[in-house]
Amino acid sequence: MDKIGKKGMFKILAGVLPVLIVVAAVIGGVLVSASISPVSGFSEDVTKTAELKAVMPKEDEKKLTNRVIVSASGSSKEENTDEDKKPADEMTEDYVLPNSNTQPLTDADIEGLSLQELNYAKNEIYARHGRKFDSKELQDYFESKSWYEGKYDGKEFDANYSGRVLSEVEKKNVEFLYAAENKMSSGGYKFE
């Protein structure tokens, strides 16, 4: 029996030992690959990517922007921009001064603009908020813009919305552009 017991034990070890070696090799391989390419580093990359994607708006979350132009005569025009349908470089080309709704303007921003462009830039601030214009020239100009959506009659906008919807930056930019326009030509730009 002693021999049968040793033979039986040998058979068991012979069967179990290769399995243990394979398991040890797999565990060792996993540990070695983890030390070469740590899981935490991979996780950070995934987290960073997820954070960047979270900042970008989804296609259905992009907004339609409006612009309004007010002439020296008090007429106005409005334009809508469907910003999610055009690349950023095309969208900025659709505005005389693309950042006039977010950044204070300087002399450098308007250098080289014609009298007409100054007037359009000024009214563009109103048009972004849906103001319509009495001047056919202004209304036609803004209606040619993809972003323009005229919602409010000029008088209605001036009386009820202008003070509420324009940001402080936009109000200061309107004043700045009005002054620049009148400095270039007394009374500002004259519509056709």
PyMOL commands that set and color helices and strands:
alter all, ss='L'
color gray80, all
select helices_A, chain A and resi 2-36+39-55+59-61+83-85+88-93+107-110+115-127+136-143+154-165+168-184
alter helices_A, ss='H'
color red, helices_A
select strands_A, chain A and resi 64-70+76-82
alter strands_A, ss='S'
color yellow, strands_A
deselect
rebuild
show_as cartoon
